[in-house]
Amino acid sequence: MVDAGQQEALACAAGSSTPIVIANPGPANQLEIGDFRFFGERLGFDEFVIGLGAGGSSTAVGWVNLQTREIRVGLLNSSAHSNYDLRAYAVAPDGATAIIADTQRETLEVLPVRAHGLGSPVVVCTTTKGRLAPNSLAITTTTVSWRTAGGTPGSAPRPTAAEAATAVERC
């Protein structure tokens, strides 16, 4: 539920009378939130915030655990994502989040779980735009998997933050 007057996004867990505030960008910001999907007890979403006063914008992906009320959000904007289109996301059982994004190329990335959010995206592989089938993206505690638009399966070990600087493979 998005409350346009307060610019908050709320989630309501079954059996609870208290909503969970999953996004509140503050005053002078416009919030767009959507692409809600369930991953076990987690409700995933993407959000786009536009600064109405000084300008600027941010794109993020996140989830809320509807049982524990834990929320994790990770910003996707960076110099690597100046021209950015989030095409798909998936959430692992431990909360790490995989994304397929169109930048100058199509990238498959993983955002690790941190104490107070999701970490910076770690690139798993890159390919030409439109090659990956967005609805095929999946992530486990050890592996990221996908299919190409032509149906060919692919997978890679989930990267760690320490592996962020290693050579990126082609999807």
C-alpha positions as CSV (number, residue, x, y, z in Angstrom):
1,M,0.0,0.0,0.0
2,V,1.4,3.4,-0.9
3,D,0.1,6.4,1.0
4,A,0.6,9.3,-1.4
5,G,0.0,12.0,1.3
6,Q,2.7,10.7,3.7
7,Q,4.9,9.1,1.0
8,E,5.3,5.9,2.9
9,A,5.0,2.4,1.6
10,L,3.3,0.0,4.1
11,A,3.1,-3.8,4.2
12,C,0.5,-5.7,6.3
13,A,1.4,-9.1,7.5
14,A,-1.4,-11.7,7.9
15,G,-2.6,-11.8,11.5
16,S,-1.1,-8.4,12.5
17,S,-3.0,-5.2,13.0
18,T,0.2,-3.1,12.8
19,P,1.5,-2.2,9.3
20,I,5.2,-2.3,8.5
21,V,6.7,0.8,7.0
22,I,8.9,-0.5,4.2
23,A,9.8,2.8,2.6
24,N,9.7,6.4,3.8
25,P,11.9,8.7,1.7
26,G,11.1,11.8,3.7
27,P,9.7,15.2,2.7
28,A,10.2,16.7,-0.8
29,N,10.6,13.2,-2.4
30,Q,8.3,11.3,-4.7
31,L,8.2,7.5,-4.0
32,E,7.4,4.9,-6.6
33,I,7.4,1.4,-5.3
34,G,6.3,-1.8,-6.9
35,D,7.1,-5.2,-8.5
36,F,6.1,-6.9,-5.2
37,R,6.9,-10.6,-5.1
38,F,7.0,-13.3,-2.4
39,F,10.2,-15.3,-1.7
40,G,9.2,-17.5,1.3
41,E,8.5,-15.3,4.2
42,R,9.9,-12.2,2.4
43,L,8.0,-9.7,0.3
44,G,10.4,-8.3,-2.3
45,F,10.0,-4.9,-4.0
46,D,11.8,-2.3,-6.0
47,E,11.7,1.4,-5.3
48,F,12.5,4.7,-7.2
49,V,12.7,7.9,-5.3
50,I,12.8,11.3,-7.0
51,G,14.0,14.4,-5.2
52,L,11.4,17.2,-5.8
53,G,13.4,20.1,-4.4
54,A,17.1,19.7,-5.2
55,G,16.5,17.0,-7.8
56,G,18.3,13.7,-8.0
57,S,16.9,10.2,-7.9
58,S,17.7,6.7,-6.5
59,T,16.8,3.2,-7.4
60,A,16.8,0.4,-4.9
61,V,15.7,-3.2,-4.4
62,G,14.7,-4.7,-1.1
63,W,12.5,-7.0,1.0
64,V,10.6,-7.2,4.2
65,N,10.4,-10.4,6.2
66,L,6.7,-10.5,7.1
67,Q,7.2,-12.8,10.1
68,T,10.2,-10.9,11.8
69,R,9.5,-7.4,10.3
70,E,13.1,-7.2,9.3
71,I,13.7,-4.9,6.3
72,R,16.7,-4.8,4.0
73,V,17.1,-2.4,1.1
74,G,20.1,-1.9,-1.3
75,L,20.8,1.1,-3.4
76,L,21.5,0.3,-7.1
77,N,22.6,3.7,-8.3
78,S,26.3,4.3,-8.7
79,S,28.8,5.4,-11.3
80,A,28.5,1.9,-12.7
81,H,24.7,2.3,-13.1
82,S,24.3,5.8,-14.5
83,N,21.9,4.6,-17.2
84,Y,20.1,2.0,-15.3
85,D,17.0,-0.3,-15.8
86,L,16.2,-3.0,-13.2
87,R,14.8,-5.9,-15.2
88,A,14.4,-8.6,-12.5
89,Y,15.3,-9.6,-9.0
90,A,15.2,-12.7,-6.8
91,V,15.8,-13.2,-3.0
92,A,17.7,-16.1,-1.6
93,P,16.7,-17.9,1.6
94,D,19.4,-15.9,3.6
95,G,18.2,-12.6,2.1
96,A,20.9,-12.0,-0.5
97,T,19.3,-10.5,-3.6
98,A,20.2,-11.2,-7.2
99,I,19.3,-8.7,-10.0
100,I,19.4,-8.4,-13.7
101,A,20.0,-4.9,-14.8
102,D,20.4,-3.1,-18.2
103,T,23.2,-0.6,-18.0
104,Q,25.5,-0.2,-21.0
105,R,25.4,-4.0,-21.1
106,E,23.1,-6.5,-19.3
107,T,24.5,-7.4,-15.9
108,L,23.7,-10.1,-13.3
109,E,24.6,-9.0,-9.8
110,V,24.2,-10.0,-6.2
111,L,23.6,-7.7,-3.2
112,P,24.8,-9.5,0.0
113,V,23.0,-9.1,3.3
114,R,24.6,-6.6,5.7
115,A,23.7,-5.6,9.3
116,H,21.6,-2.6,8.2
117,G,20.7,-3.3,4.6
118,L,21.9,-4.9,1.5
119,G,25.5,-4.4,0.4
120,S,26.7,-2.9,-2.9
121,P,26.0,-5.0,-6.0
122,V,28.7,-7.5,-6.9
123,V,28.8,-8.3,-10.6
124,V,28.5,-12.1,-11.4
125,C,28.5,-11.8,-15.2
126,T,27.7,-9.5,-18.1
127,T,26.3,-10.0,-21.6
128,T,24.6,-8.1,-24.4
129,K,21.3,-6.4,-23.7
130,G,18.2,-8.7,-23.8
131,R,20.1,-12.0,-23.7
132,L,18.9,-13.0,-20.2
133,A,15.3,-14.1,-19.5
134,P,14.2,-12.0,-16.5
135,N,11.7,-14.5,-15.2
136,S,14.3,-17.2,-15.0
137,L,16.5,-15.5,-12.3
138,A,16.9,-17.6,-9.1
139,I,19.4,-17.5,-6.2
140,T,20.2,-19.9,-3.4
141,T,22.7,-19.7,-0.5
142,T,25.4,-20.9,-2.9
143,T,24.4,-20.3,-6.5
144,V,22.8,-17.8,-8.9
145,S,21.0,-19.3,-11.9
146,W,19.3,-18.0,-15.0
147,R,18.3,-18.9,-18.6
148,T,19.0,-17.0,-21.7
149,A,16.2,-15.7,-23.9
150,G,16.8,-18.7,-26.1
151,G,16.3,-21.1,-23.1
152,T,19.9,-22.1,-22.4
153,P,20.5,-22.5,-18.7
154,G,23.4,-20.9,-16.9
155,S,24.6,-20.7,-13.3
156,A,27.5,-19.4,-11.3
157,P,28.7,-19.6,-7.6
158,R,27.4,-16.7,-5.5
159,P,30.2,-14.2,-5.2
160,T,31.4,-12.8,-1.9
161,A,32.2,-9.2,-1.3
162,A,35.9,-10.2,-1.4
163,E,35.4,-11.5,-4.9
164,A,34.0,-8.2,-6.2
165,A,37.3,-7.2,-7.7
166,T,37.9,-10.4,-9.6
167,A,37.4,-10.8,-13.4
168,V,33.7,-10.8,-14.4
169,E,32.5,-13.7,-16.6
170,R,30.2,-13.6,-19.6
171,C,26.7,-14.9,-19.0
